Amino acid sequence: MQMQRTLLAAVVAVAACGGNKSSTEPRPIPPPPVPPPTGPAVAVWVTTANQSKLMSREPSATLTSGTQPEGTTITVDTTQQYQEIVGFGAAITDASAWLIQNRLPPTQRDALLQELFGRTGSGIGLSFTRLTIGASDFSMHHYSLDDMPPGQTDPTLA
C-alpha cells in the first residue's frame, strides 16, 4: 500500500511539472500585458491601390510615444527640419464664388469666410485660395484663359 501511494505521488508530481520535463527546467515567463493607449485618438481612413477600400473608415489609432508592439510606426525626428509650411488652402470654382457673393446673406457670408480663413474659434485657418484659369466642370459658362472675339486667335497668349 505504501508503494502504491509513493508511486501515485510521483505520477502526480511529474504531471504537475509538465510530463517528462525536468522539474528544474525554467518555465517561460509570459510577456507583460500591453498598457492601454493613452495618447490622442486619430481618425483612420483607408484607400487601397486595388480600390477594394475607398475612403473606408477604419478603427481609430492612438498616438503614443515609444515602441509599439505591432502596427505602423511613424518616427518623428524633432531635430530634423526639411521645410517650413507657409499655409494651407483650398480650391474654389467661379460658380461657388458667385453663390457666396450673390446668394448668401451678408451674415452667412461673413460666417463662412470666418470658418474658412479664421484662425480663432471654429475657423480652419486657410491661407490660400486656388482658382481655375479657365472654366471647370462647375463653371456657370464655358470660357478659357484667353478668350478672343470670334475669328481672332492669340497663340502667344499676349
Salt bridges, closest charged atoms under 4 A:
GLU58 OE2 - LYS53 NZ 3.16
